[in-house]
């Protein structure tokens, strides 16, 4: 079981329409929010898989085109095999990269330039975020680690070990040194 003890994401299985409506409400009913676009395209990709039927092929093609637009316009990469919980928030959605196979729990918030990535070129292990996890700008979570529920990861933090629930992770503060005089 991941750090934090809860299942990932919630055990209920709402319909695609219910998820999209919930996401729309999460984004204050703003259809033009780039974060909402990215989440909806991801959900459509999860719901449609390559199929031999004509309808399935068209649906998959539409998803692929929409995904390319989201990646190129907003710089958000959420592959269809990432498990995303309910009500994912991307308030400043640019430069977000999530490696395939990652898990993001319910009510998570990912700010700009966040990476959920692999720790090594061999690709062993993918990150798992618990419920209500917040990642600050530039935060990076790497490898097969778990981040527990209700955890806040601060700006520019590099996380390479499991984080227990109800934790705060902060990066070292920059030091100011006097300039050298020549």
C-alpha beads as a LAMMPS data file, in Angstrom:
LAMMPS data file: protein, C-alpha beads

182 atoms
181 bonds

1 atom types
1 bond types

-500.0 500.0 xlo xhi
-500.0 500.0 ylo yhi
-500.0 500.0 zlo zhi

Masses

1 110.0

Atoms # bond

1 1 1 0.000 0.000 0.000
2 1 1 1.394 3.461 -0.850
3 1 1 2.592 5.870 1.808
4 1 1 -0.366 7.496 3.473
5 1 1 -2.350 4.273 3.671
6 1 1 -5.210 5.180 1.335
7 1 1 -6.031 3.596 -2.006
8 1 1 -4.959 5.404 -5.179
9 1 1 -6.997 7.093 -6.520
10 1 1 -10.486 6.838 -5.014
11 1 1 -12.243 3.485 -5.169
12 1 1 -15.395 4.819 -6.848
13 1 1 -15.630 4.547 -10.614
14 1 1 -17.512 7.579 -11.920
15 1 1 -18.385 7.796 -15.598
16 1 1 -16.293 9.863 -18.001
17 1 1 -19.058 12.486 -18.139
18 1 1 -19.160 12.692 -14.333
19 1 1 -15.381 13.104 -14.159
20 1 1 -15.372 15.857 -16.777
21 1 1 -18.227 17.687 -15.028
22 1 1 -16.357 17.425 -11.730
23 1 1 -13.193 18.745 -13.406
24 1 1 -15.174 21.636 -14.917
25 1 1 -16.458 22.591 -11.462
26 1 1 -12.909 22.254 -10.061
27 1 1 -11.781 24.837 -12.628
28 1 1 -14.581 27.245 -11.598
29 1 1 -16.597 26.392 -14.715
30 1 1 -13.941 27.992 -16.943
31 1 1 -13.983 25.968 -20.169
32 1 1 -11.026 27.901 -21.560
33 1 1 -8.581 27.072 -18.758
34 1 1 -5.531 25.224 -20.188
35 1 1 -5.361 22.954 -17.124
36 1 1 -8.927 21.814 -17.740
37 1 1 -8.077 21.106 -21.391
38 1 1 -5.117 18.941 -20.345
39 1 1 -7.136 16.983 -17.782
40 1 1 -10.063 16.399 -20.176
41 1 1 -7.754 15.250 -22.985
42 1 1 -6.063 12.870 -20.557
43 1 1 -9.424 11.465 -19.427
44 1 1 -10.500 10.999 -23.054
45 1 1 -7.269 9.110 -23.723
46 1 1 -7.893 6.827 -20.742
47 1 1 -11.453 6.182 -21.931
48 1 1 -10.512 5.452 -25.533
49 1 1 -8.017 2.796 -26.447
50 1 1 -6.791 1.780 -29.878
51 1 1 -9.576 -0.297 -31.369
52 1 1 -10.315 -2.215 -34.528
53 1 1 -13.767 -0.693 -34.853
54 1 1 -14.228 2.356 -37.048
55 1 1 -15.624 4.393 -34.151
56 1 1 -12.777 3.363 -31.862
57 1 1 -10.175 4.366 -34.440
58 1 1 -11.780 7.776 -34.937
59 1 1 -11.982 8.336 -31.174
60 1 1 -8.317 7.370 -30.738
61 1 1 -7.292 9.651 -33.628
62 1 1 -9.173 12.613 -32.113
63 1 1 -7.494 11.952 -28.763
64 1 1 -4.030 11.817 -30.357
65 1 1 -4.571 15.117 -32.192
66 1 1 -5.904 16.792 -29.027
67 1 1 -2.959 15.438 -27.018
68 1 1 -0.451 16.865 -29.521
69 1 1 -2.186 20.245 -29.223
70 1 1 -2.056 20.146 -25.404
71 1 1 1.630 19.160 -25.430
72 1 1 2.625 21.777 -28.007
73 1 1 0.392 24.661 -26.877
74 1 1 0.669 24.260 -23.116
75 1 1 3.732 22.071 -22.587
76 1 1 1.757 19.571 -20.516
77 1 1 2.547 15.875 -20.958
78 1 1 0.162 13.470 -19.238
79 1 1 0.265 10.145 -21.122
80 1 1 -2.931 8.079 -21.185
81 1 1 -1.460 5.345 -18.964
82 1 1 -0.953 7.762 -16.057
83 1 1 -3.604 7.108 -13.404
84 1 1 -5.051 10.485 -12.427
85 1 1 -7.474 10.783 -9.535
86 1 1 -10.420 13.097 -9.289
87 1 1 -10.256 16.892 -9.297
88 1 1 -6.636 17.323 -10.444
89 1 1 -5.775 21.027 -10.439
90 1 1 -3.160 22.586 -12.716
91 1 1 -3.492 26.306 -11.861
92 1 1 -0.509 27.515 -13.932
93 1 1 -0.288 24.635 -16.372
94 1 1 2.922 24.995 -18.310
95 1 1 5.960 22.744 -18.360
96 1 1 4.302 19.833 -16.550
97 1 1 5.731 16.402 -17.399
98 1 1 4.435 13.141 -15.952
99 1 1 6.164 9.896 -16.891
100 1 1 3.972 7.028 -18.147
101 1 1 2.789 4.698 -15.393
102 1 1 2.743 7.323 -12.635
103 1 1 -0.180 7.618 -10.217
104 1 1 -1.675 10.914 -9.056
105 1 1 -4.262 10.733 -6.259
106 1 1 -7.457 12.729 -5.734
107 1 1 -7.488 16.508 -5.185
108 1 1 -3.829 17.000 -6.111
109 1 1 -2.418 20.327 -7.244
110 1 1 0.563 20.549 -9.611
111 1 1 2.014 23.962 -10.347
112 1 1 4.124 24.956 -13.351
113 1 1 7.369 23.190 -14.289
114 1 1 6.575 20.115 -12.194
115 1 1 8.102 16.782 -13.206
116 1 1 7.103 13.295 -12.106
117 1 1 9.905 11.298 -13.667
118 1 1 12.161 8.291 -13.766
119 1 1 15.196 8.110 -11.505
120 1 1 17.351 6.235 -13.995
121 1 1 17.594 5.544 -17.722
122 1 1 16.481 1.949 -17.088
123 1 1 13.050 3.282 -16.232
124 1 1 12.574 1.347 -13.005
125 1 1 9.782 2.720 -10.827
126 1 1 7.265 5.487 -11.308
127 1 1 6.156 8.048 -8.711
128 1 1 2.897 7.680 -6.788
129 1 1 1.280 10.747 -5.266
130 1 1 -1.286 10.280 -2.518
131 1 1 -4.465 12.306 -2.124
132 1 1 -4.354 16.073 -1.581
133 1 1 -0.667 16.389 -2.494
134 1 1 0.533 19.816 -3.633
135 1 1 3.682 20.343 -5.700
136 1 1 5.206 23.815 -5.884
137 1 1 6.691 25.377 -9.017
138 1 1 9.683 23.449 -10.317
139 1 1 9.245 20.503 -7.945
140 1 1 10.573 17.159 -9.185
141 1 1 9.560 13.729 -7.888
142 1 1 11.715 10.934 -9.322
143 1 1 11.649 7.160 -9.287
144 1 1 9.403 4.536 -7.758
145 1 1 8.626 6.491 -4.637
146 1 1 5.401 7.248 -2.799
147 1 1 4.348 10.633 -1.510
148 1 1 1.801 10.309 1.294
149 1 1 -1.568 12.039 1.602
150 1 1 -1.810 15.719 2.581
151 1 1 1.814 16.467 1.710
152 1 1 3.171 19.781 0.472
153 1 1 6.290 19.741 -1.704
154 1 1 7.768 23.217 -1.981
155 1 1 9.194 25.052 -4.985
156 1 1 12.221 23.491 -6.684
157 1 1 12.356 20.544 -4.277
158 1 1 13.906 17.339 -5.608
159 1 1 12.218 14.308 -4.039
160 1 1 14.008 10.959 -4.440
161 1 1 12.817 9.114 -1.309
162 1 1 9.399 8.135 0.030
163 1 1 7.603 10.918 1.873
164 1 1 5.215 10.051 4.720
165 1 1 1.699 11.497 4.919
166 1 1 1.183 14.977 6.385
167 1 1 4.710 16.129 5.530
168 1 1 6.317 19.286 4.185
169 1 1 9.272 19.011 1.814
170 1 1 11.329 22.143 1.152
171 1 1 14.372 22.825 -1.002
172 1 1 17.423 24.545 0.472
173 1 1 17.232 28.324 0.362
174 1 1 19.656 30.035 -1.996
175 1 1 22.636 31.696 -0.342
176 1 1 23.723 35.223 -1.197
177 1 1 27.455 35.865 -1.456
178 1 1 29.224 39.112 -2.202
179 1 1 30.463 39.541 -5.748
180 1 1 34.208 39.236 -6.333
181 1 1 35.980 42.448 -7.087
182 1 1 38.679 42.264 -9.705

Bonds

1 1 1 2
2 1 2 3
3 1 3 4
4 1 4 5
5 1 5 6
6 1 6 7
7 1 7 8
8 1 8 9
9 1 9 10
10 1 10 11
11 1 11 12
12 1 12 13
13 1 13 14
14 1 14 15
15 1 15 16
16 1 16 17
17 1 17 18
18 1 18 19
19 1 19 20
20 1 20 21
21 1 21 22
22 1 22 23
23 1 23 24
24 1 24 25
25 1 25 26
26 1 26 27
27 1 27 28
28 1 28 29
29 1 29 30
30 1 30 31
31 1 31 32
32 1 32 33
33 1 33 34
34 1 34 35
35 1 35 36
36 1 36 37
37 1 37 38
38 1 38 39
39 1 39 40
40 1 40 41
41 1 41 42
42 1 42 43
43 1 43 44
44 1 44 45
45 1 45 46
46 1 46 47
47 1 47 48
48 1 48 49
49 1 49 50
50 1 50 51
51 1 51 52
52 1 52 53
53 1 53 54
54 1 54 55
55 1 55 56
56 1 56 57
57 1 57 58
58 1 58 59
59 1 59 60
60 1 60 61
61 1 61 62
62 1 62 63
63 1 63 64
64 1 64 65
65 1 65 66
66 1 66 67
67 1 67 68
68 1 68 69
69 1 69 70
70 1 70 71
71 1 71 72
72 1 72 73
73 1 73 74
74 1 74 75
75 1 75 76
76 1 76 77
77 1 77 78
78 1 78 79
79 1 79 80
80 1 80 81
81 1 81 82
82 1 82 83
83 1 83 84
84 1 84 85
85 1 85 86
86 1 86 87
87 1 87 88
88 1 88 89
89 1 89 90
90 1 90 91
91 1 91 92
92 1 92 93
93 1 93 94
94 1 94 95
95 1 95 96
96 1 96 97
97 1 97 98
98 1 98 99
99 1 99 100
100 1 100 101
101 1 101 102
102 1 102 103
103 1 103 104
104 1 104 105
105 1 105 106
106 1 106 107
107 1 107 108
108 1 108 109
109 1 109 110
110 1 110 111
111 1 111 112
112 1 112 113
113 1 113 114
114 1 114 115
115 1 115 116
116 1 116 117
117 1 117 118
118 1 118 119
119 1 119 120
120 1 120 121
121 1 121 122
122 1 122 123
123 1 123 124
124 1 124 125
125 1 125 126
126 1 126 127
127 1 127 128
128 1 128 129
129 1 129 130
130 1 130 131
131 1 131 132
132 1 132 133
133 1 133 134
134 1 134 135
135 1 135 136
136 1 136 137
137 1 137 138
138 1 138 139
139 1 139 140
140 1 140 141
141 1 141 142
142 1 142 143
143 1 143 144
144 1 144 145
145 1 145 146
146 1 146 147
147 1 147 148
148 1 148 149
149 1 149 150
150 1 150 151
151 1 151 152
152 1 152 153
153 1 153 154
154 1 154 155
155 1 155 156
156 1 156 157
157 1 157 158
158 1 158 159
159 1 159 160
160 1 160 161
161 1 161 162
162 1 162 163
163 1 163 164
164 1 164 165
165 1 165 166
166 1 166 167
167 1 167 168
168 1 168 169
169 1 169 170
170 1 170 171
171 1 171 172
172 1 172 173
173 1 173 174
174 1 174 175
175 1 175 176
176 1 176 177
177 1 177 178
178 1 178 179
179 1 179 180
180 1 180 181
181 1 181 182
